[in-house]
Amino acid sequence: MGGIFDLEGPLMQALGKAADLLVLSLLWLLGCLPLITVGTSTTALYYAAIKVIRGEGSITANFFKSYRENLRQSVIAEILLLAAAYFFYVDLQIVFMQQGTLMEILRVLFLALLFVYLALAAYVFPLLARFVYTLPALFKNAFLMSMLNLPSTFLVLALDLAPAALFVLRPDWCFRLFPLLLFMVPGLTAYINSLLFLRIFRKYTPPEEEAAAGTAAN
């Protein structure tokens, strides 16, 4: 029985990982309290999650380090993404209310653009957590990486949108599991996505920087 509770055993490792995900989720929720800093908190969440995967430093220290360093840029990026989201919301309402062949074509076009938007948005804050970019370069590289790595992009979007899909399809489950979803899903989603992002980012990181776990400037 002693082996089960060994500090290096699978049970304690699993409990330690669950504790890490709980801390990540709590920090993210705390960082989102002023809604204008949701992007900042998400950037810090990914930075801390990547550090957890690499086994580097304290979760809390890493989170607030990224939060401070990326506050200005992430807030601006969030505002730009929200403005684009409002554009899609208004235009999609107009397009789906109208009938005709032209509207059918526009619906397909707007849905394709919506996918591009969601893919780009999914990459913006993880990229900001890993690299040093100007805002134009950030959005350009988010677009390029999301389109050049479509299988991983589909997985990332599926994970990001799963809670919303669950809420729409089974709201009764969401209410029953609300504490679990609230305190575990943000950290778990960021952790799994970070495994995918690290594999993608490795393609664009010079070997010496990857070895040093440094940041790349553009």
C-alpha positions, 0 to 999 in steps of 0.5 A, a space after each residue: 500500500 505504501 507504493 500507492 502514496 509514494 510521492 513519485 507514484 502515479 496517484 500522487 503525480 495525478 493529484 499534483 497535476 490536478 492541483 496545478 490545473 486548479 491553481 491555473 483556473 483560479 488564477 485565470 478567474 482572478 485575472 479576468 475580474 475586470 473583463 477588459 483583462 480577459 485577454 491578459 489573463 488568458 495570456 498569463 494562463 498559457 504562459 503559466 501552463 507552458 511553464 508547468 509542462 516544462 517544470 519551470 518555476 512557480 505557477 503563481 509567480 509565472 502567471 503574474 510575471 506574464 500578466 504584468 509584462 503583457 498587460 498593455 498589448 493583450 488589452 489592445 489585442 482583446 479590444 481588436 478581437 472584440 471589435 471584429 466579433 461585433 462586426 461578425 455578429 451584426 453582419 451574420 444577423 443581416 445575412 441570415 435574415 435575408 433570402 436569395 442566392 446572393 445571401 446563400 453565397 454570403 452566408 458561406 463566405 461569412 461562415 468561412 471568415 468566422 472560422 478564420 477569425 476563431 482560429 486566429 483568436 485561438 492563437 493570439 494569446 498563446 503566441 503572446 505568451 510564448 513570443 515577443 511580437 509587435 501587434 501587427 506581427 502578432 495577428 499576422 503570425 496567428 493567422 499564418 500559424 492557424 492556417 498552416 497547422 489546420 489539424 491542430 487548429 481544429 483540435 484547439 477550437 474543439 477544446 475551446 468551444 466544448 464548454 459552450 457547446 455543452 452549455 447549449 446542448 446540455 444546460 442541465 449538466 452544466 448547472 450540476 457540474 458548474 463548480 467542476 467546470 468553473 475551477 478545472 476547465 480553464 486550467 485543463 483546456 490551457 494545459 492540453 492546448 499548450 501541448 499542441 501549441 508547443 509542438 507547433 511553436 517548435 517549428 518556428 523557434 530557433 534551436 538555440 532558443 528552444 533549448 534555452 526556453 527563451 522568447 523569440 522577437 519579431 
